[in-house]
Amino acid sequence: MVFGIGIFQILIHKEGDFRDFMGVILTVPYEELKLVLDTHSKLKDKYDILVNYFKMKYQIDLVAIGNKQFK
């Protein structure tokens, strides 16, 4: 597993929040993020908002990009 407390700290850190959150989405496979998102509903809500916004507005699948980093 790539993350644990470190990724959780990045996701809740307020300074650079958007940049850091996007960095995690784009570089960590969903299956690993799911472990944190399933136990922190506010982070899951934020994740869903960002992923859905980029998919609907720009037709960019952020989850696919993050998953592809490890193939």
Secondary structure, 3 states (H helix, E strand, C coil): CCCCHHHHHHHHCCCCHHHHHHHHHHHCCHHHHHHHHCCCHHHHHHHHHHHHHHHHHHCCCHHHHHHHCCC
